Amino acid sequence: MTIDVGTHLKNVRMMYGLSQRELAKRAGVTNGTISLIEQNRVSPSISSLKKVLDGIPMSLAEFFTLDLQTEPQVFYGRDEMTDIGDGNIAFRLVAAKRPNRALAIMHETYGVDADTGGDMLSHKGEEGGIVLTGRLEVTVGGQSRVLGPGDAYYFSSAVPHRFRNAGTEPCEIISASTPPTF
């Protein structure tokens, strides 16, 4: 399948909400260069196209494999989130099937006495969250604190950590982590 590089670049640029002038500025090329490529009046070398795509930023592989015919899903209803929990803890993941996710966002519900287990968790990245309802004990390294509605946490996920419902009712939180571990 042959790709129309000019039209594809224009569509990608517009998808990211960039003008030709803004993309040119970010990429360190002239506005005319972007215009000529989009009109298919010049065929950029791989290195020139890479330089232009760095202004988005997007890799060559992403550029050539991006399907602009299918709009990526942006909004998710309650029933469209994938529950990856174990029954006592619900981890409802937003955009579970989205390719190349760089972020995991979850609506977590911890049943009474639920916890993430006796072993501390540890993985690359960062995570944070906000307690919506209930009480959540968060242990990070040697620190531990019980959080209530409106309280939040943010830490390096490389530090051993665990979560436990410390209340007498279910506890709900909204969390985010990067890179996604789910």
GIRAZI-V855217 format. One line per field, one symbol per residue. ss: DSSP state (@ for helix, = for strand, . for the rest). phi: phi as a letter, one per 40 degrees, with the letter a starting at -180 (. if undefined). A space follows every 50 residues. Layout:
BEGIN
ss: ???
phi: ???
END
This chain:
BEGIN
ss: ....@@@@@@@@@@@....@@@@@@@@...@@@@@@@@.......@@@@@ @@@@.....@@@@@@............@@@.==.....=====....... ...=======....=.....=....========..=====..=====... .=====....=====.....========....
phi: .cbcdcccccccdcccgbcdcccdcccgbcdccccccccfcbbccdcccc cccccccacdccccbccccbcccbbbcdcccccbcbhcbbbcccgdcccf cbabbbbbbbcdgcachccccaachbaaabccagbbcbbbfcbaacbbdg caaaaccccdaabacbbbbdbbbbbaaaccbb
END
